[in-house]
Amino acid sequence: MAAKDFGTKFVCFKCSTKFYDMKKPDPICPKCGADQREATATKASEGRRSRLSAAPKIIEPVEPVEGAEPAADDEEVEVEADEEIAADED
């Protein structure tokens, strides 16, 4: 069979029906009657590209609290570990 030219292929923005316009001047969905010229922006901008081009979140630095001392637990653990190593060497 010879390939026929049915015009431009559309996907209805309301009901997602795929159809050809049959070379008519008004692309109207045969299922719901929506005029495809009234469609808003295409969904191509909603895909991966829009997520990658989104502005990065700005994380504010945490300022130390005045009068707070650093945790001493970490230092004590290190000293105890050094003492255990020295005791094992004897």
Biopython code that builds the backbone (N, CA, C, O; Angstrom):
import numpy as np
from Bio.PDB.StructureBuilder import StructureBuilder

atoms = [
    (1, "MET", "N", (0.827, -1.178, 0.000)),
    (1, "MET", "CA", (0.000, 0.000, 0.000)),
    (1, "MET", "C", (0.871, 1.241, 0.000)),
    (1, "MET", "O", (1.963, 1.243, 0.569)),
    (2, "ALA", "N", (0.403, 2.260, -0.618)),
    (2, "ALA", "CA", (1.111, 3.527, -0.657)),
    (2, "ALA", "C", (0.850, 4.292, 0.643)),
    (2, "ALA", "O", (-0.245, 4.230, 1.201)),
    (3, "ALA", "N", (1.857, 5.003, 1.111)),
    (3, "ALA", "CA", (1.712, 5.807, 2.325)),
    (3, "ALA", "C", (0.835, 7.012, 2.014)),
    (3, "ALA", "O", (1.031, 7.686, 1.002)),
    (4, "LYS", "N", (-0.118, 7.279, 2.874)),
    (4, "LYS", "CA", (-1.029, 8.408, 2.675)),
    (4, "LYS", "C", (-0.624, 9.531, 3.612)),
    (4, "LYS", "O", (-0.141, 9.287, 4.718)),
    (5, "ASP", "N", (-0.823, 10.748, 3.168)),
    (5, "ASP", "CA", (-0.510, 11.900, 3.990)),
    (5, "ASP", "C", (-1.797, 12.357, 4.676)),
    (5, "ASP", "O", (-2.699, 12.885, 4.026)),
    (6, "PHE", "N", (-1.877, 12.152, 5.985)),
    (6, "PHE", "CA", (-3.063, 12.508, 6.754)),
    (6, "PHE", "C", (-2.962, 13.904, 7.363)),
    (6, "PHE", "O", (-3.870, 14.337, 8.072)),
    (7, "GLY", "N", (-1.903, 14.586, 7.103)),
    (7, "GLY", "CA", (-1.722, 15.911, 7.681)),
    (7, "GLY", "C", (-0.811, 15.857, 8.891)),
    (7, "GLY", "O", (0.046, 14.980, 8.992)),
    (8, "THR", "N", (-0.996, 16.789, 9.803)),
    (8, "THR", "CA", (-0.166, 16.897, 11.007)),
    (8, "THR", "C", (-0.734, 16.028, 12.118)),
    (8, "THR", "O", (-1.946, 15.976, 12.329)),
    (9, "LYS", "N", (0.162, 15.345, 12.823)),
    (9, "LYS", "CA", (-0.271, 14.497, 13.930)),
    (9, "LYS", "C", (-0.342, 15.341, 15.199)),
    (9, "LYS", "O", (0.549, 16.149, 15.459)),
    (10, "PHE", "N", (-1.391, 15.158, 15.982)),
    (10, "PHE", "CA", (-1.594, 15.880, 17.231)),
    (10, "PHE", "C", (-1.846, 14.901, 18.361)),
    (10, "PHE", "O", (-2.264, 13.765, 18.138)),
    (11, "VAL", "N", (-1.583, 15.360, 19.587)),
    (11, "VAL", "CA", (-1.996, 14.671, 20.798)),
    (11, "VAL", "C", (-2.817, 15.694, 21.558)),
    (11, "VAL", "O", (-2.303, 16.744, 21.944)),
    (12, "CYS", "N", (-4.082, 15.399, 21.774)),
    (12, "CYS", "CA", (-4.990, 16.352, 22.399)),
    (12, "CYS", "C", (-4.507, 16.727, 23.793)),
    (12, "CYS", "O", (-4.146, 15.857, 24.585)),
    (13, "PHE", "N", (-4.501, 18.027, 24.091)),
    (13, "PHE", "CA", (-4.024, 18.487, 25.392)),
    (13, "PHE", "C", (-5.041, 18.235, 26.492)),
    (13, "PHE", "O", (-4.686, 18.304, 27.669)),
    (14, "LYS", "N", (-6.296, 17.945, 26.153)),
    (14, "LYS", "CA", (-7.314, 17.678, 27.172)),
    (14, "LYS", "C", (-7.485, 16.188, 27.452)),
    (14, "LYS", "O", (-7.479, 15.766, 28.608)),
    (15, "CYS", "N", (-7.639, 15.383, 26.379)),
    (15, "CYS", "CA", (-7.955, 13.961, 26.584)),
    (15, "CYS", "C", (-6.837, 13.018, 26.143)),
    (15, "CYS", "O", (-6.981, 11.802, 26.264)),
    (16, "SER", "N", (-5.735, 13.551, 25.636)),
    (16, "SER", "CA", (-4.551, 12.790, 25.221)),
    (16, "SER", "C", (-4.807, 11.825, 24.062)),
    (16, "SER", "O", (-4.060, 10.863, 23.882)),
    (17, "THR", "N", (-5.846, 12.075, 23.285)),
    (17, "THR", "CA", (-6.120, 11.265, 22.106)),
    (17, "THR", "C", (-5.168, 11.655, 20.984)),
    (17, "THR", "O", (-4.939, 12.839, 20.741)),
    (18, "LYS", "N", (-4.617, 10.662, 20.305)),
    (18, "LYS", "CA", (-3.743, 10.923, 19.162)),
    (18, "LYS", "C", (-4.592, 10.954, 17.903)),
    (18, "LYS", "O", (-5.426, 10.075, 17.687)),
    (19, "PHE", "N", (-4.378, 11.978, 17.066)),
    (19, "PHE", "CA", (-5.153, 12.083, 15.840)),
    (19, "PHE", "C", (-4.402, 12.929, 14.819)),
    (19, "PHE", "O", (-3.473, 13.659, 15.164)),
    (20, "TYR", "N", (-4.814, 12.822, 13.562)),
    (20, "TYR", "CA", (-4.288, 13.643, 12.474)),
    (20, "TYR", "C", (-5.325, 14.704, 12.145)),
    (20, "TYR", "O", (-6.523, 14.477, 12.314)),
    (21, "ASP", "N", (-4.874, 15.853, 11.679)),
    (21, "ASP", "CA", (-5.814, 16.926, 11.353)),
    (21, "ASP", "C", (-6.438, 16.772, 9.968)),
    (21, "ASP", "O", (-7.306, 17.565, 9.604)),
    (22, "MET", "N", (-6.030, 15.792, 9.202)),
    (22, "MET", "CA", (-6.558, 15.491, 7.867)),
    (22, "MET", "C", (-6.473, 16.702, 6.937)),
    (22, "MET", "O", (-7.307, 16.892, 6.052)),
    (23, "LYS", "N", (-5.434, 17.514, 7.169)),
    (23, "LYS", "CA", (-5.147, 18.722, 6.385)),
    (23, "LYS", "C", (-6.261, 19.762, 6.452)),
    (23, "LYS", "O", (-6.423, 20.571, 5.538)),
    (24, "LYS", "N", (-7.027, 19.734, 7.541)),
    (24, "LYS", "CA", (-8.078, 20.739, 7.732)),
    (24, "LYS", "C", (-7.456, 21.973, 8.391)),
    (24, "LYS", "O", (-6.434, 21.849, 9.066)),
    (25, "PRO", "N", (-8.038, 23.141, 8.213)),
    (25, "PRO", "CA", (-7.456, 24.359, 8.797)),
    (25, "PRO", "C", (-7.584, 24.426, 10.320)),
    (25, "PRO", "O", (-6.766, 25.067, 10.980)),
    (26, "ASP", "N", (-8.601, 23.771, 10.883)),
    (26, "ASP", "CA", (-8.798, 23.806, 12.333)),
    (26, "ASP", "C", (-8.484, 22.433, 12.923)),
    (26, "ASP", "O", (-9.217, 21.478, 12.667)),
    (27, "PRO", "N", (-7.401, 22.313, 13.713)),
    (27, "PRO", "CA", (-7.097, 21.013, 14.341)),
    (27, "PRO", "C", (-7.984, 20.782, 15.566)),
    (27, "PRO", "O", (-7.656, 21.222, 16.668)),
    (28, "ILE", "N", (-9.095, 20.098, 15.369)),
    (28, "ILE", "CA", (-10.060, 19.853, 16.439)),
    (28, "ILE", "C", (-10.043, 18.367, 16.775)),
    (28, "ILE", "O", (-10.105, 17.515, 15.888)),
    (29, "CYS", "N", (-9.955, 18.069, 18.082)),
    (29, "CYS", "CA", (-9.922, 16.677, 18.545)),
    (29, "CYS", "C", (-11.243, 15.998, 18.203)),
    (29, "CYS", "O", (-12.307, 16.535, 18.512)),
    (30, "PRO", "N", (-11.194, 14.814, 17.565)),
    (30, "PRO", "CA", (-12.441, 14.124, 17.216)),
    (30, "PRO", "C", (-13.151, 13.523, 18.433)),
    (30, "PRO", "O", (-14.343, 13.227, 18.359)),
    (31, "LYS", "N", (-12.449, 13.341, 19.534)),
    (31, "LYS", "CA", (-13.053, 12.706, 20.700)),
    (31, "LYS", "C", (-13.736, 13.717, 21.623)),
    (31, "LYS", "O", (-14.891, 13.525, 22.004)),
    (32, "CYS", "N", (-13.021, 14.808, 21.989)),
    (32, "CYS", "CA", (-13.591, 15.760, 22.950)),
    (32, "CYS", "C", (-13.929, 17.114, 22.326)),
    (32, "CYS", "O", (-14.597, 17.924, 22.968)),
    (33, "GLY", "N", (-13.491, 17.381, 21.101)),
    (33, "GLY", "CA", (-13.825, 18.618, 20.423)),
    (33, "GLY", "C", (-12.956, 19.807, 20.795)),
    (33, "GLY", "O", (-13.302, 20.939, 20.456)),
    (34, "ALA", "N", (-11.838, 19.592, 21.480)),
    (34, "ALA", "CA", (-10.953, 20.689, 21.896)),
    (34, "ALA", "C", (-10.153, 21.200, 20.706)),
    (34, "ALA", "O", (-9.586, 20.418, 19.943)),
    (35, "ASP", "N", (-10.113, 22.512, 20.557)),
    (35, "ASP", "CA", (-9.321, 23.137, 19.493)),
    (35, "ASP", "C", (-7.864, 23.145, 19.952)),
    (35, "ASP", "O", (-7.549, 23.726, 20.990)),
    (36, "GLN", "N", (-6.985, 22.516, 19.200)),
    (36, "GLN", "CA", (-5.585, 22.352, 19.608)),
    (36, "GLN", "C", (-4.795, 23.651, 19.539)),
    (36, "GLN", "O", (-3.694, 23.731, 20.082)),
    (37, "ARG", "N", (-5.333, 24.656, 18.888)),
    (37, "ARG", "CA", (-4.656, 25.955, 18.855)),
    (37, "ARG", "C", (-4.772, 26.669, 20.192)),
    (37, "ARG", "O", (-4.022, 27.609, 20.455)),
    (38, "GLU", "N", (-5.697, 26.240, 21.037)),
    (38, "GLU", "CA", (-5.886, 26.840, 22.358)),
    (38, "GLU", "C", (-4.978, 26.201, 23.412)),
    (38, "GLU", "O", (-5.016, 26.598, 24.577)),
    (39, "ALA", "N", (-4.185, 25.244, 23.030)),
    (39, "ALA", "CA", (-3.307, 24.538, 23.970)),
    (39, "ALA", "C", (-2.305, 25.515, 24.573)),
    (39, "ALA", "O", (-1.804, 26.409, 23.892)),
    (40, "THR", "N", (-2.020, 25.332, 25.853)),
    (40, "THR", "CA", (-1.016, 26.151, 26.526)),
    (40, "THR", "C", (0.370, 25.663, 26.138)),
    (40, "THR", "O", (0.509, 24.880, 25.198)),
    (41, "ALA", "N", (1.388, 26.111, 26.841)),
    (41, "ALA", "CA", (2.770, 25.741, 26.525)),
    (41, "ALA", "C", (2.925, 24.228, 26.492)),
    (41, "ALA", "O", (2.228, 23.507, 27.206)),
    (42, "THR", "N", (3.833, 23.758, 25.668)),
    (42, "THR", "CA", (4.060, 22.322, 25.534)),
    (42, "THR", "C", (4.693, 21.759, 26.792)),
    (42, "THR", "O", (5.252, 22.504, 27.597)),
    (43, "LYS", "N", (4.611, 20.461, 26.965)),
    (43, "LYS", "CA", (5.148, 19.813, 28.151)),
    (43, "LYS", "C", (6.647, 19.580, 28.075)),
    (43, "LYS", "O", (7.219, 19.050, 29.027)),
    (44, "ALA", "N", (7.302, 19.947, 26.997)),
    (44, "ALA", "CA", (8.732, 19.711, 26.868)),
    (44, "ALA", "C", (9.520, 20.453, 27.949)),
    (44, "ALA", "O", (10.573, 19.977, 28.374)),
    (45, "SER", "N", (9.032, 21.605, 28.398)),
    (45, "SER", "CA", (9.757, 22.363, 29.414)),
    (45, "SER", "C", (9.583, 21.772, 30.803)),
    (45, "SER", "O", (10.318, 22.140, 31.719)),
    (46, "GLU", "N", (8.621, 20.856, 30.985)),
    (46, "GLU", "CA", (8.386, 20.260, 32.295)),
    (46, "GLU", "C", (9.283, 19.064, 32.572)),
    (46, "GLU", "O", (9.301, 18.568, 33.698)),
    (47, "GLY", "N", (10.001, 18.601, 31.617)),
    (47, "GLY", "CA", (10.784, 17.379, 31.760)),
    (47, "GLY", "C", (12.069, 17.572, 32.534)),
    (47, "GLY", "O", (12.152, 18.413, 33.429)),
    (48, "ARG", "N", (13.049, 16.802, 32.188)),
    (48, "ARG", "CA", (14.317, 16.770, 32.897)),
    (48, "ARG", "C", (15.044, 18.106, 32.845)),
    (48, "ARG", "O", (15.674, 18.511, 33.822)),
    (49, "ARG", "N", (14.960, 18.782, 31.729)),
    (49, "ARG", "CA", (15.684, 20.030, 31.567)),
    (49, "ARG", "C", (15.258, 21.062, 32.601)),
    (49, "ARG", "O", (16.108, 21.796, 33.106)),
    (50, "SER", "N", (13.976, 21.146, 32.935)),
    (50, "SER", "CA", (13.531, 22.147, 33.896)),
    (50, "SER", "C", (14.044, 21.813, 35.300)),
    (50, "SER", "O", (14.328, 22.718, 36.085)),
    (51, "ARG", "N", (14.163, 20.529, 35.619)),
    (51, "ARG", "CA", (14.697, 20.173, 36.932)),
    (51, "ARG", "C", (16.171, 20.514, 37.036)),
    (51, "ARG", "O", (16.636, 20.929, 38.098)),
    (52, "LEU", "N", (16.919, 20.346, 35.943)),
    (52, "LEU", "CA", (18.339, 20.647, 35.977)),
    (52, "LEU", "C", (18.616, 22.146, 35.985)),
    (52, "LEU", "O", (19.613, 22.589, 36.556)),
    (53, "SER", "N", (17.751, 22.922, 35.363)),
    (53, "SER", "CA", (17.980, 24.349, 35.292)),
    (53, "SER", "C", (17.384, 25.095, 36.486)),
    (53, "SER", "O", (17.481, 26.320, 36.555)),
    (54, "ALA", "N", (16.778, 24.383, 37.411)),
    (54, "ALA", "CA", (16.204, 25.027, 38.581)),
    (54, "ALA", "C", (17.314, 25.656, 39.417)),
    (54, "ALA", "O", (18.444, 25.167, 39.443)),
    (55, "ALA", "N", (16.981, 26.728, 40.084)),
    (55, "ALA", "CA", (17.972, 27.428, 40.906)),
    (55, "ALA", "C", (18.384, 26.544, 42.084)),
    (55, "ALA", "O", (17.527, 25.928, 42.719)),
    (56, "PRO", "N", (19.671, 26.476, 42.381)),
    (56, "PRO", "CA", (20.112, 25.655, 43.506)),
    (56, "PRO", "C", (19.657, 26.262, 44.830)),
    (56, "PRO", "O", (19.533, 27.479, 44.966)),
    (57, "LYS", "N", (19.417, 25.408, 45.776)),
    (57, "LYS", "CA", (19.010, 25.881, 47.097)),
    (57, "LYS", "C", (20.215, 26.463, 47.812)),
    (57, "LYS", "O", (21.309, 25.900, 47.772)),
    (58, "ILE", "N", (20.006, 27.579, 48.457)),
    (58, "ILE", "CA", (21.087, 28.226, 49.201)),
    (58, "ILE", "C", (20.985, 27.785, 50.651)),
    (58, "ILE", "O", (19.960, 27.968, 51.308)),
    (59, "ILE", "N", (22.067, 27.203, 51.128)),
    (59, "ILE", "CA", (22.117, 26.726, 52.502)),
    (59, "ILE", "C", (22.869, 27.765, 53.316)),
    (59, "ILE", "O", (24.023, 28.080, 53.028)),
    (60, "GLU", "N", (22.203, 28.292, 54.334)),
    (60, "GLU", "CA", (22.832, 29.306, 55.160)),
    (60, "GLU", "C", (23.766, 28.634, 56.157)),
    (60, "GLU", "O", (23.417, 27.605, 56.735)),
    (61, "PRO", "N", (24.955, 29.209, 56.364)),
    (61, "PRO", "CA", (25.886, 28.606, 57.323)),
    (61, "PRO", "C", (25.365, 28.745, 58.748)),
    (61, "PRO", "O", (24.709, 29.726, 59.097)),
    (62, "VAL", "N", (25.672, 27.751, 59.550)),
    (62, "VAL", "CA", (25.256, 27.760, 60.945)),
    (62, "VAL", "C", (26.346, 28.438, 61.764)),
    (62, "VAL", "O", (27.511, 28.042, 61.725)),
    (63, "GLU", "N", (25.948, 29.458, 62.499)),
    (63, "GLU", "CA", (26.922, 30.171, 63.320)),
    (63, "GLU", "C", (27.015, 29.498, 64.685)),
    (63, "GLU", "O", (26.004, 29.064, 65.237)),
    (64, "PRO", "N", (28.231, 29.410, 65.230)),
    (64, "PRO", "CA", (28.375, 28.776, 66.537)),
    (64, "PRO", "C", (27.710, 29.618, 67.628)),
    (64, "PRO", "O", (27.661, 30.845, 67.547)),
    (65, "VAL", "N", (27.206, 28.934, 68.640)),
    (65, "VAL", "CA", (26.549, 29.604, 69.751)),
    (65, "VAL", "C", (27.625, 30.170, 70.672)),
    (65, "VAL", "O", (28.610, 29.498, 70.978)),
    (66, "GLU", "N", (27.426, 31.414, 71.110)),
    (66, "GLU", "CA", (28.416, 32.047, 71.983)),
    (66, "GLU", "C", (28.437, 31.352, 73.345)),
    (66, "GLU", "O", (27.384, 31.026, 73.893)),
    (67, "GLY", "N", (29.612, 31.130, 73.880)),
    (67, "GLY", "CA", (29.767, 30.526, 75.193)),
    (67, "GLY", "C", (29.718, 29.011, 75.169)),
    (67, "GLY", "O", (29.901, 28.385, 76.213)),
    (68, "ALA", "N", (29.484, 28.413, 74.052)),
    (68, "ALA", "CA", (29.433, 26.953, 73.966)),
    (68, "ALA", "C", (30.850, 26.415, 73.805)),
    (68, "ALA", "O", (31.648, 26.952, 73.037)),
    (69, "GLU", "N", (31.147, 25.354, 74.534)),
    (69, "GLU", "CA", (32.467, 24.746, 74.449)),
    (69, "GLU", "C", (32.408, 23.542, 73.520)),
    (69, "GLU", "O", (31.377, 22.873, 73.439)),
    (70, "PRO", "N", (33.502, 23.258, 72.817)),
    (70, "PRO", "CA", (33.500, 22.071, 71.962)),
    (70, "PRO", "C", (33.393, 20.801, 72.803)),
    (70, "PRO", "O", (33.825, 20.775, 73.955)),
    (71, "ALA", "N", (32.838, 19.791, 72.245)),
    (71, "ALA", "CA", (32.659, 18.527, 72.958)),
    (71, "ALA", "C", (34.015, 17.929, 73.295)),
    (71, "ALA", "O", (34.883, 17.796, 72.432)),
    (72, "ALA", "N", (34.182, 17.572, 74.552)),
    (72, "ALA", "CA", (35.452, 17.015, 75.014)),
    (72, "ALA", "C", (35.478, 15.501, 74.886)),
    (72, "ALA", "O", (36.532, 14.892, 75.067)),
    (73, "ASP", "N", (34.358, 14.883, 74.581)),
    (73, "ASP", "CA", (34.293, 13.428, 74.472)),
    (73, "ASP", "C", (35.228, 12.901, 73.398)),
    (73, "ASP", "O", (35.832, 11.844, 73.583)),
    (74, "ASP", "N", (35.364, 13.604, 72.285)),
    (74, "ASP", "CA", (36.219, 13.142, 71.205)),
    (74, "ASP", "C", (37.680, 13.102, 71.642)),
    (74, "ASP", "O", (38.401, 12.170, 71.287)),
    (75, "GLU", "N", (38.124, 14.087, 72.399)),
    (75, "GLU", "CA", (39.520, 14.134, 72.847)),
    (75, "GLU", "C", (39.816, 13.008, 73.814)),
    (75, "GLU", "O", (40.887, 12.405, 73.753)),
    (76, "GLU", "N", (38.876, 12.714, 74.712)),
    (76, "GLU", "CA", (39.098, 11.667, 75.694)),
    (76, "GLU", "C", (39.186, 10.300, 75.013)),
    (76, "GLU", "O", (39.976, 9.453, 75.432)),
    (77, "VAL", "N", (38.404, 10.082, 73.994)),
    (77, "VAL", "CA", (38.426, 8.813, 73.290)),
    (77, "VAL", "C", (39.775, 8.617, 72.623)),
    (77, "VAL", "O", (40.311, 7.509, 72.634)),
    (78, "GLU", "N", (40.329, 9.661, 72.049)),
    (78, "GLU", "CA", (41.618, 9.568, 71.386)),
    (78, "GLU", "C", (42.722, 9.253, 72.401)),
    (78, "GLU", "O", (43.612, 8.454, 72.109)),
    (79, "VAL", "N", (42.679, 9.860, 73.571)),
    (79, "VAL", "CA", (43.693, 9.617, 74.593)),
    (79, "VAL", "C", (43.590, 8.177, 75.078)),
    (79, "VAL", "O", (44.607, 7.501, 75.231)),
    (80, "GLU", "N", (42.393, 7.712, 75.317)),
    (80, "GLU", "CA", (42.210, 6.335, 75.770)),
    (80, "GLU", "C", (42.722, 5.356, 74.721)),
    (80, "GLU", "O", (43.325, 4.342, 75.073)),
    (81, "ALA", "N", (42.500, 5.631, 73.471)),
    (81, "ALA", "CA", (42.964, 4.750, 72.423)),
    (81, "ALA", "C", (44.485, 4.718, 72.403)),
    (81, "ALA", "O", (45.066, 3.650, 72.214)),
    (82, "ASP", "N", (45.154, 5.868, 72.595)),
    (82, "ASP", "CA", (46.616, 5.901, 72.625)),
    (82, "ASP", "C", (47.147, 5.107, 73.823)),
    (82, "ASP", "O", (48.163, 4.423, 73.702)),
    (83, "GLU", "N", (46.483, 5.186, 74.959)),
    (83, "GLU", "CA", (46.928, 4.453, 76.135)),
    (83, "GLU", "C", (46.804, 2.950, 75.906)),
    (83, "GLU", "O", (47.676, 2.188, 76.323)),
    (84, "GLU", "N", (45.732, 2.519, 75.251)),
    (84, "GLU", "CA", (45.541, 1.094, 74.986)),
    (84, "GLU", "C", (46.605, 0.576, 74.032)),
    (84, "GLU", "O", (47.077, -0.548, 74.200)),
    (85, "ILE", "N", (46.994, 1.359, 73.039)),
    (85, "ILE", "CA", (48.023, 0.948, 72.084)),
    (85, "ILE", "C", (49.355, 0.820, 72.819)),
    (85, "ILE", "O", (50.104, -0.127, 72.582)),
    (86, "ALA", "N", (49.657, 1.769, 73.712)),
    (86, "ALA", "CA", (50.909, 1.721, 74.457)),
    (86, "ALA", "C", (50.921, 0.500, 75.385)),
    (86, "ALA", "O", (51.968, -0.120, 75.572)),
    (87, "ALA", "N", (49.782, 0.153, 75.959)),
    (87, "ALA", "CA", (49.714, -1.001, 76.858)),
    (87, "ALA", "C", (49.880, -2.298, 76.069)),
    (87, "ALA", "O", (50.448, -3.254, 76.597)),
    (88, "ASP", "N", (49.411, -2.364, 74.839)),
    (88, "ASP", "CA", (49.547, -3.558, 74.021)),
    (88, "ASP", "C", (51.001, -3.771, 73.585)),
    (88, "ASP", "O", (51.426, -4.911, 73.401)),
    (89, "GLU", "N", (51.749, -2.708, 73.421)),
    (89, "GLU", "CA", (53.131, -2.805, 72.971)),
    (89, "GLU", "C", (54.055, -3.364, 74.055)),
    (89, "GLU", "O", (55.106, -3.925, 73.744)),
    (90, "ASP", "N", (53.672, -3.216, 75.312)),
    (90, "ASP", "CA", (54.541, -3.693, 76.414)),
    (90, "ASP", "C", (54.548, -5.151, 76.527)),
    (90, "ASP", "O", (55.224, -5.700, 77.398)),
]
sb = StructureBuilder()
sb.init_structure("model")
sb.init_model(0)
sb.init_chain("A")
sb.init_seg("    ")
for serial, (resi, resn, name, xyz) in enumerate(atoms, 1):
    if name == "N":
        sb.init_residue(resn, " ", resi, " ")
    sb.init_atom(name, np.array(xyz, "f"), 0.0, 1.0, " ", f" {name:<3s}", serial, name[0])
structure = sb.get_structure()
